[in-house]
Amino acid sequence: MTHPSAPAPHLRDLARLRRVRDRIDREYAQPLNVEALARGVAMSAGHLSRQFRAAYGESPYSYLMTRRIERAMALLRRGDLSVTEICFTVGCASLGTFSTRFTELVGVPPSVYRQQATQATAGMPACVARQVTRPIRNREAPAPEPDVA
């Protein structure tokens, strides 16, 4: 019999998942892998991956890469670092992987994004530019409205 004030197992898992997500948000530029994240919350890597995907709709690695790409987008808009410098600043170890992932999430390579975003966000406050230019995954794109002719 469990103690009445003890949190239910699924609530404990949700709290752990939130800690993992918060750690990714804070330490996105550090070398992070699923095993290290799982160790930090006393879960197996497989269990963490399954639970994280169920709770947030994507794997921990995918979430991490999205945070890195979001930060890279902000640095590209700023314009004072090269694409290579930005790649390493946000925690990516490979320029090729960074560019591929950036293109998948944003739709254009980092160098093209820099040119387009600089023009599109000119005069816009940084907080607004960040929200307007946030990457949208294909599964998050709004579904087309049904044709009811």
HUVENHU-V835048 format. One record per pair of residues at least 12 apart in sequence whose C-alpha atoms are under 6 Angstrom apart, sorted by the first residue. I is the first residue (numbers start at 1). J is the second residue. Records with the same first field share a line. If there is no record, write none. Layout:
# HUVENHU-V835048
I = J  J
This chain:
# HUVENHU-V835048
16 = 41
29 = 90  91
30 = 91
68 = 90
76 = 114
77 = 114  118
105 = 135  137
106 = 135
